[in-house]
Amino acid sequence: MQKLCDLHTHSVFSDGTCTPGEIIDTAVRIGLSAVALCDHNTVDGIPDFLSAAKGKDIRAIAGAEFSVAYEDTELHLLGLFIPEEAFAHVTTLMEDVNRRKEESNRALIASLNRAGYEIDFEAIRNMTPNGKFNRSHIAQAMTDKGYTESISQAMNTVLAPGAGHYIEPRRISVWEMIDFIKSVGAVPVLAHPFLNLSEAALAQFLPEAKKHGLVGMECAYSLYDKETTAKSLLLAEKNGLLPSGGSDFHGTKKADIRLGCGKGNLAIPYAWAERLENQTAE
């Protein structure tokens, strides 16, 4: 029987609804051999995640998903297999990033308040154990108050960048983040590339990213059809990148995406995780 893994999940320490321990318990129950926690711009949940896995038949992989800038586009980079001694370095680097994100959140909520939406900053901050939140939490608050019918509707309308309320925070460049991930002994992987870049843009980006030290690319992903997955695998091979895959599990916030299998379309080989981990020794 093939060993499987999930290399992209989120907990309550960013915009997921499950605790790190619940992710571990679910991964064990469904028979995964490994699972990675990749909360947005933070490793705050990783100690609980690793502790929950002790004594259980599961490999817990410390990770994070970093929001980065490439020209005028926001990309997401996964840092996988982050060593424990690097957690403090990640937190230090992210201090300015998270400060700018908080400023953006405050400005967004103030703009919504002026427009008549009664959204409270402190109430939303209390949604997460570490006080860090993003637009999806604001979307949840708007939906709970009946301003929008769903989180996705809020994200695609009132909270969209072109709607006049949200101003994107300044982000670290993709090249700087690849360098940082490599410098702490972790593995940089491009997350869900076709969600952020066109095929033509990827053809330009990937060779340069490889030169900067990009190791892997998410080729299996919950929102990919068979054609996109095949295209991703070919692009990864062409550019000398290792394949990675993940559900981007968020718990009930994305109820149609399940841990390990996404929308029923994922079966990510554990061998992919092993190949990526081997890069930490090189």
C-alpha positions in Angstrom: 0.0 0.0 0.0 1.4 3.4 -1.0 2.4 5.7 1.8 0.8 9.2 1.4 1.3 12.6 2.9 -0.1 16.2 2.9 2.5 19.0 2.7 0.2 22.0 3.0 -2.3 22.6 5.9 -3.4 25.5 8.1 -4.4 25.6 11.8 -6.1 28.2 14.1 -2.7 29.9 14.4 -3.4 31.4 11.0 -6.7 31.1 9.1 -7.6 27.4 9.7 -10.3 26.2 12.2 -8.5 23.1 13.6 -5.8 23.1 16.3 -2.4 21.7 15.4 -3.3 18.7 17.5 -6.5 18.1 15.7 -4.7 18.1 12.4 -2.3 15.5 13.7 -5.1 13.3 15.0 -7.0 13.5 11.7 -3.9 12.7 9.8 -3.3 9.6 11.9 -7.0 8.5 11.6 -6.9 8.7 7.8 -3.6 6.9 7.6 -1.2 9.6 6.3 2.5 8.9 6.8 3.3 12.6 7.1 1.6 16.0 7.4 3.1 19.5 7.2 1.7 22.5 9.1 2.2 25.7 7.0 0.5 28.6 8.7 0.7 32.0 7.1 3.9 33.9 8.0 4.2 32.2 11.4 5.6 29.1 13.1 3.6 29.9 16.3 1.6 26.6 16.1 4.6 24.4 15.3 5.6 23.5 18.9 2.0 22.3 19.6 2.0 20.4 16.3 5.3 18.6 17.0 4.3 17.8 20.5 0.9 16.4 19.4 2.7 14.0 17.0 5.0 12.5 19.7 4.3 8.8 20.2 2.0 8.6 17.2 2.5 6.9 13.8 2.9 10.1 11.8 5.7 12.3 10.6 5.0 16.0 11.6 6.8 18.4 9.3 7.4 21.9 10.5 6.6 24.5 7.8 5.2 27.9 7.0 3.6 29.6 4.1 5.1 33.0 3.3 3.4 35.8 1.3 6.0 37.3 -1.0 6.3 39.8 -3.8 7.3 39.0 -7.4 7.1 42.1 -9.6 3.5 43.2 -9.1 2.2 39.8 -8.1 1.7 38.2 -4.7 3.2 34.7 -4.6 3.2 32.1 -1.8 6.3 30.2 -0.8 6.3 27.2 1.5 9.2 26.6 3.8 9.2 22.9 4.6 11.3 21.0 7.1 12.1 24.1 9.1 14.6 22.9 11.9 13.6 23.7 15.4 16.6 25.9 16.0 15.4 28.2 13.1 11.9 28.9 14.6 13.2 32.0 16.4 14.8 33.3 13.1 11.5 32.9 11.3 9.7 34.7 14.0 12.2 37.6 14.0 12.0 37.9 10.2 8.2 37.9 10.3 7.9 40.6 12.9 8.0 43.4 10.4 5.9 41.5 7.9 3.2 40.8 10.6 3.4 44.4 11.8 2.7 45.7 8.3 -0.1 43.1 8.0 -1.7 44.4 11.2 -1.5 48.0 9.9 -3.2 46.9 6.7 -5.9 45.1 8.7 -6.5 48.2 10.9 -6.8 50.4 7.8 -9.1 47.9 6.1 -11.5 47.6 9.1 -11.5 51.4 9.6 -12.5 51.8 5.9 -15.2 49.2 6.3 -16.5 51.0 9.4 -16.6 54.3 7.5 -18.7 52.5 4.9 -21.2 51.4 7.5 -19.9 47.8 8.2 -19.8 47.3 12.0 -16.7 45.2 12.2 -14.6 45.2 15.4 -10.8 44.9 15.2 -10.3 43.4 18.7 -13.1 40.9 18.2 -11.4 39.6 15.0 -8.0 39.6 16.7 -9.5 37.3 19.3 -10.4 34.7 16.7 -6.8 33.3 16.8 -4.6 32.2 19.7 -1.7 34.5 18.6 -3.8 37.5 17.6 -2.7 37.3 13.9 -5.4 37.4 11.3 -5.9 38.1 7.6 -8.8 39.1 5.3 -10.5 35.7 5.6 -11.1 36.4 9.3 -12.6 39.7 8.4 -14.7 37.9 5.7 -15.9 35.5 8.4 -16.9 38.4 10.6 -18.8 40.1 7.8 -20.6 36.8 6.9 -21.5 36.2 10.6 -23.1 39.6 10.7 -25.0 39.0 7.5 -23.3 41.5 5.3 -22.2 38.8 2.9 -23.6 35.3 2.3 -20.2 33.6 2.4 -16.5 34.1 3.1 -15.7 33.7 -0.6 -18.4 36.3 -1.5 -16.8 38.8 0.9 -13.3 38.1 -0.4 -14.4 38.5 -4.0 -16.5 41.7 -3.5 -16.1 44.1 -0.6 -12.6 42.8 0.5 -11.2 42.4 -3.0 -8.1 44.6 -3.8 -10.0 46.7 -6.4 -13.0 47.4 -4.1 -11.4 50.4 -2.5 -11.1 49.2 1.1 -8.1 46.8 1.1 -4.6 48.1 0.5 -2.0 45.3 0.2 0.9 45.5 2.7 4.5 45.7 1.4 5.9 42.1 1.2 9.4 40.6 1.2 10.6 39.8 -2.3 10.4 36.2 -3.5 14.2 36.1 -4.0 14.9 37.3 -0.4 12.5 34.7 1.0 14.0 31.8 -1.0 17.5 32.9 0.3 16.2 33.0 3.8 14.4 29.6 3.7 17.6 28.0 2.4 19.8 29.8 4.9 18.0 28.3 7.9 18.2 24.8 6.5 14.6 24.5 5.2 13.3 23.7 1.7 11.6 26.4 -0.4 8.6 25.2 -2.4 6.4 27.4 -4.7 2.8 27.0 -3.5 -0.1 26.6 -6.0 1.7 28.3 -8.8 -1.2 28.3 -11.3 -3.4 30.3 -8.8 -1.0 33.2 -9.0 0.8 33.1 -12.4 -0.2 32.3 -15.9 1.6 29.5 -17.8 3.6 32.2 -19.7 4.6 34.0 -16.5 5.6 30.7 -14.9 7.8 29.9 -17.9 9.6 33.1 -17.2 9.7 32.9 -13.4 10.7 29.3 -12.8 14.2 29.3 -14.4 15.1 32.4 -12.5 13.6 31.0 -9.3 15.7 27.8 -9.8 18.8 29.9 -10.1 18.0 31.6 -6.8 17.6 28.2 -5.0 13.9 27.2 -5.4 13.8 23.5 -4.7 10.2 22.4 -5.3 6.8 23.3 -6.7 3.3 22.3 -5.7 2.1 20.1 -8.5 -0.7 18.3 -6.7 -3.3 20.7 -5.2 -7.0 20.6 -4.3 -8.1 23.1 -6.9 -6.1 21.5 -9.8 -7.8 19.3 -12.3 -5.9 16.5 -14.0 -4.7 18.7 -16.8 -3.3 21.3 -14.5 -1.6 18.7 -12.4 0.0 17.1 -15.5 1.1 20.6 -16.7 2.6 21.3 -13.3 4.6 18.1 -13.2 6.0 18.8 -16.7 7.0 22.3 -15.7 8.6 21.1 -12.5 10.6 18.5 -14.4 11.6 20.9 -17.2 13.0 23.3 -14.6 14.7 20.8 -12.3 12.3 21.2 -9.5 11.0 18.5 -7.2 7.2 17.9 -7.0 5.3 18.7 -3.9 1.6 18.5 -3.0 -0.9 19.6 -0.4 -4.6 20.0 0.2 -4.3 23.5 1.6 -6.6 22.2 4.3 -8.3 25.0 6.4 -10.9 22.9 8.4 -14.5 24.2 8.2 -13.5 27.4 6.6 -13.0 25.5 3.4 -15.3 22.6 4.2 -15.1 21.0 0.7 -11.3 20.5 1.1 -10.4 17.5 3.3 -7.1 16.7 4.8 -5.0 14.4 2.7 -7.3 14.1 -0.2 -8.5 17.7 -1.0 -11.7 17.4 -3.0 -11.1 13.7 -3.4 -8.5 14.3 -6.1 -5.3 14.0 -4.1 -3.0 11.1 -3.3 0.4 12.6 -2.6 3.2 10.1 -2.4 5.2 10.1 0.8 8.3 9.7 -1.5 7.8 13.3 -2.5 8.3 14.4 1.1 11.4 12.2 1.4 12.9 13.7 -1.8 12.3 17.2 -0.6 13.8 16.4 2.9 16.9 15.0 1.3 17.6 18.5 -0.1 18.2 19.8 3.4 21.4 17.8 3.6 22.8 19.2 0.3 
